[in-house]
Amino acid sequence: MSDRRDNSADKKDHPAAKGVGAVVGGVAGGVTGGAAAGAAVGGMTGPVGAVVGAAVGAVAGAMAGKGIAKAVDPAVEDAYWRDNYASRPYVTSGANYDDYGPAYRYGVDSYSKYPNRSFDEVEPELSRDWGTARGTSSLEWERAKQASRDAWHRVSNTVERAVPGDSDRDGR
């Protein structure tokens, strides 16, 4: 008989993990997948090869996860956009950060949720969900989309510097 308890009340949220949870979770899946792939390849050389292959795959996935977790800090992103939003070409002169801030956060969080897709691929879903994500922002999606795209690409480029590859398939 198994003893299963719900320990969710015992778990505490880590503040830095809020915007990157999906990416870190995806990388955890990558660790598992890397371990499985390593084990499969290693399995061709026998049981010892399977164990070594699984360990190498798990270590590689874990290293990638550490890079992503360090690369994307929602507080750093918010501070960056708060300091730089007014200089962006799509921002209306005299606009308040409170209108654009939710769009930037949405871009950061959305990249974390869809790390292996391009912004253009997920834009229809983002458009559909903007009404819920916008909070007190007065921006309609057509105006918020540019800020969200801008934040998405900034995070994507940060992650790609930390973990080589073209995660958003933008050719950079």
ABEGO torsion letter per residue (X at the ends): XBBBBBAAAABBBBAAAAAAAAAAAAAAAAAAAAAAAAAAAAAAAEAAAAAAAAAAAAAAAAAAAAAAAAABBAAAAAAAAAAAAAABAABBBGBBAAAAAAAAAAAAAAAAABAABBAAAAAAAAAAAAAAAAEABABBAAAAAAAAAAAAAAAAAAAAAABBEBAAGAGX
